[in-house]
Amino acid sequence: MGKVNWKPGTMIYPLPAVLVSCGSRADNRNLVTVAWTGTICTDPAMCYISLRPTRHSYDIIKEEMEYTINLTTEKMAKATDWCGVKSGRDYDKWKETGLTPEAGEMVKCPSVKESPLSIECRVKEIVKLGSHDMFIGEVLNVRADESLIDAESGAFRLDRAGLINYSHGNYYGQGKHIGHFGWSVKKKK
């Protein structure tokens, strides 16, 4: 069977489904579901989120120049989807989802207490791209759930978190482990 040509589009899937928290005050705190997110640079640590200018969180982040990326789990899947289809203009998403805002360490916006990993970012640049604008953020702090640190080895075990991914309109749990970085070239004993 051959391949078919598809219209140009964003077909790089799966992507992490994250909740981005923003707003430094009780009256402007918000959550927005984002799948257009990723790593840009290791040193300095930088990542990005892309938002439509029409999203309620867009103006909050643009004004305060910070946000927190919160990874989501299977237990958080319903809240993650809900925050992507409802607007913070109309709802207090924290209240409606039952998620808990937790004070940031290096930013004024909260993180999501239920998230296994939260990445606090300060906006370095906003790049206008078309339907979405990219908020490039410098990572100021990473907050990880202690249960993800292996007691014996000290290794970070994010695979234990039950993270979810987004793929072309659908949410999925992560699949089975098939290897680690470099396993394809590791010498056999």
CORPE-V187912 format. One record per backbone hydrogen bond with DSSP energy under -1.0 kcal/mol. NH is the residue of the N-H (numbers start at 1). CO is the residue of the C=O. E is the energy in kcal/mol with one decimal. If there is no record, write none. Layout:
# CORPE-V187912
nh->NH co->CO e->E
nh->NH co->CO e->E
This chain:
# CORPE-V187912
nh->11 co->9 e->-1.2
nh->13 co->11 e->-1.3
nh->15 co->166 e->-2.3
nh->17 co->164 e->-1.4
nh->18 co->34 e->-2.5
nh->19 co->70 e->-2.5
nh->20 co->32 e->-3.2
nh->21 co->68 e->-2.6
nh->22 co->30 e->-2.0
nh->28 co->25 e->-1.6
nh->29 co->25 e->-1.3
nh->30 co->22 e->-2.4
nh->32 co->20 e->-1.9
nh->34 co->18 e->-2.5
nh->37 co->35 e->-1.7
nh->38 co->48 e->-1.5
nh->40 co->46 e->-2.7
nh->41 co->46 e->-1.6
nh->46 co->41 e->-2.4
nh->47 co->137 e->-2.3
nh->48 co->38 e->-2.1
nh->49 co->135 e->-1.3
nh->50 co->36 e->-2.0
nh->51 co->133 e->-2.4
nh->55 co->52 e->-1.9
nh->61 co->57 e->-2.8
nh->62 co->58 e->-2.6
nh->63 co->59 e->-2.2
nh->64 co->60 e->-2.5
nh->65 co->61 e->-2.7
nh->67 co->121 e->-1.9
nh->68 co->21 e->-2.1
nh->69 co->119 e->-2.5
nh->70 co->19 e->-2.4
nh->71 co->117 e->-2.5
nh->74 co->162 e->-2.2
nh->77 co->74 e->-1.1
nh->80 co->76 e->-2.7
nh->81 co->77 e->-2.5
nh->82 co->78 e->-2.6
nh->83 co->79 e->-2.4
nh->84 co->81 e->-1.2
nh->86 co->82 e->-1.8
nh->90 co->87 e->-1.3
nh->91 co->87 e->-1.5
nh->93 co->91 e->-1.0
nh->96 co->92 e->-2.7
nh->97 co->93 e->-2.1
nh->98 co->94 e->-1.5
nh->102 co->111 e->-2.5
nh->111 co->102 e->-2.8
nh->113 co->100 e->-2.8
nh->115 co->112 e->-1.7
nh->118 co->143 e->-2.6
nh->119 co->69 e->-3.0
nh->120 co->141 e->-2.7
nh->121 co->67 e->-2.9
nh->122 co->138 e->-2.1
nh->123 co->65 e->-1.9
nh->124 co->136 e->-3.3
nh->125 co->136 e->-1.4
nh->127 co->134 e->-2.8
nh->129 co->132 e->-1.3
nh->133 co->51 e->-3.0
nh->134 co->127 e->-2.8
nh->135 co->49 e->-3.3
nh->136 co->125 e->-2.8
nh->137 co->47 e->-3.3
nh->138 co->122 e->-3.0
nh->139 co->45 e->-2.6
nh->140 co->120 e->-3.1
nh->141 co->120 e->-1.3
nh->143 co->118 e->-3.1
nh->145 co->116 e->-2.6
nh->148 co->145 e->-2.2
nh->149 co->146 e->-1.9
nh->150 co->155 e->-3.0
nh->154 co->150 e->-2.3
nh->157 co->148 e->-3.7
nh->160 co->157 e->-1.9
nh->161 co->158 e->-1.9
nh->164 co->72 e->-1.7
nh->165 co->172 e->-3.1
nh->166 co->15 e->-3.3
nh->167 co->170 e->-3.2
nh->172 co->165 e->-2.4
nh->174 co->163 e->-1.0
nh->183 co->180 e->-2.5
nh->185 co->182 e->-1.4
